Amino acid sequence: MKIRINKDIVEFIPEHAAETAELEALWVKMGNCIGKTKQLEPMGVYVPSEKNVAVFHIEGLSDTEKNEIPVIRAPYDTDVYCVTCNKTQHVKAGEPIPFCCGRLMEILD
């Protein structure tokens, strides 16, 4: 995923279908037309030489929203796989991408 920063505007540009689906789920969780818009707050530190992961907390979620699992749908007919156990499954466009071994299955590109 590419990230572009222009003053106080940040653009997230997905580079493949799985990132597009995940960005859509984040968009829905962060703020839809109903209720208050949420904020992304950085957590901890970001030191790329140690661990190239930036972690953010979504501030302003209700208890219900915290426990909701976002439904990420397949953008097209594809196979998905579990990065833990290597199980594969076929999903059709618009179907929810399933969870396996406690995490969302990945789209085979």
C-alpha positions as CSV (number, residue, x, y, z in Angstrom):
1,M,0.0,0.0,0.0
2,K,1.3,3.4,-0.9
3,I,0.9,6.3,1.5
4,R,1.0,9.9,0.3
5,I,1.1,12.9,2.7
6,N,0.2,16.4,1.5
7,K,0.2,18.8,4.5
8,D,-2.7,17.6,6.7
9,I,-4.1,15.1,4.1
10,V,-3.0,11.5,4.0
11,E,-3.9,9.2,1.1
12,F,-3.8,5.4,1.3
13,I,-3.5,3.8,-2.1
14,P,-4.0,0.1,-2.2
15,E,-1.7,-1.8,-4.6
16,H,-3.7,-5.1,-4.8
17,A,-7.2,-6.4,-4.2
18,A,-6.7,-7.6,-0.6
19,E,-5.5,-4.1,0.4
20,T,-8.5,-2.5,-1.3
21,A,-10.8,-4.8,0.7
22,E,-9.0,-4.0,4.0
23,L,-9.0,-0.3,3.3
24,E,-12.8,-0.4,2.6
25,A,-13.3,-2.2,6.0
26,L,-11.2,0.5,7.7
27,W,-13.1,3.3,6.0
28,V,-16.4,1.8,7.2
29,K,-15.1,1.4,10.8
30,M,-13.5,4.9,10.9
31,G,-16.6,6.9,9.9
32,N,-19.7,6.3,8.1
33,C,-22.6,8.7,7.6
34,I,-24.1,7.6,10.9
35,G,-22.6,8.6,14.2
36,K,-19.3,10.3,15.1
37,T,-16.2,10.0,13.0
38,K,-13.3,8.2,14.7
39,Q,-9.6,9.2,15.0
40,L,-6.4,7.1,14.3
41,E,-3.9,7.6,17.2
42,P,-0.4,6.3,16.9
43,M,0.7,3.7,19.4
44,G,4.2,3.1,20.6
45,V,7.1,3.9,18.4
46,Y,7.8,3.2,14.7
47,V,11.4,2.1,14.2
48,P,11.7,0.6,10.7
49,S,15.1,-0.9,11.4
50,E,13.7,-3.0,14.3
51,K,10.1,-3.8,13.2
52,N,8.7,-2.3,10.0
53,V,5.1,-2.0,11.4
54,A,3.3,1.1,12.5
55,V,0.4,0.5,15.0
56,F,-2.6,2.8,15.4
57,H,-5.5,2.8,17.8
58,I,-9.0,3.8,16.6
59,E,-10.2,6.2,19.1
60,G,-13.9,6.8,19.6
61,L,-15.3,3.3,19.0
62,S,-18.2,2.1,21.1
63,D,-18.0,-1.2,22.8
64,T,-20.2,-2.7,20.1
65,E,-18.0,-1.3,17.4
66,K,-14.8,-2.6,19.1
67,N,-16.2,-6.2,19.1
68,E,-17.5,-6.1,15.5
69,I,-15.4,-8.0,13.0
70,P,-15.4,-6.1,9.7
71,V,-16.8,-8.1,6.8
72,I,-14.2,-8.0,4.0
73,R,-15.7,-9.1,0.7
74,A,-13.9,-10.6,-2.3
75,P,-13.5,-8.0,-5.0
76,Y,-13.7,-10.8,-7.7
77,D,-13.8,-14.6,-7.9
78,T,-10.6,-15.8,-6.4
79,D,-8.9,-18.3,-4.1
80,V,-7.9,-17.3,-0.6
81,Y,-5.4,-19.0,1.7
82,C,-4.4,-19.2,5.3
83,V,-0.9,-18.0,6.0
84,T,-0.8,-20.2,9.1
85,C,-2.0,-23.6,7.9
86,N,-1.9,-23.1,4.1
87,K,-5.6,-24.1,3.7
88,T,-7.1,-22.7,0.5
89,Q,-10.7,-21.9,-0.4
90,H,-12.5,-20.5,-3.4
91,V,-14.7,-17.4,-2.9
92,K,-16.9,-15.6,-5.4
93,A,-17.1,-11.9,-6.0
94,G,-18.9,-10.2,-3.1
95,E,-18.7,-13.1,-0.7
96,P,-17.1,-12.5,2.7
97,I,-13.4,-13.6,2.9
98,P,-13.3,-16.2,5.7
99,F,-11.2,-16.3,8.8
100,C,-8.9,-19.3,9.5
101,C,-6.5,-19.9,12.4
102,G,-7.7,-16.6,14.0
103,R,-7.0,-14.3,11.1
104,L,-8.4,-13.2,7.8
105,M,-7.4,-15.4,4.9
106,E,-5.3,-13.8,2.2
107,I,-6.2,-13.4,-1.5
108,L,-3.9,-15.4,-3.8
109,D,-2.6,-13.0,-6.4
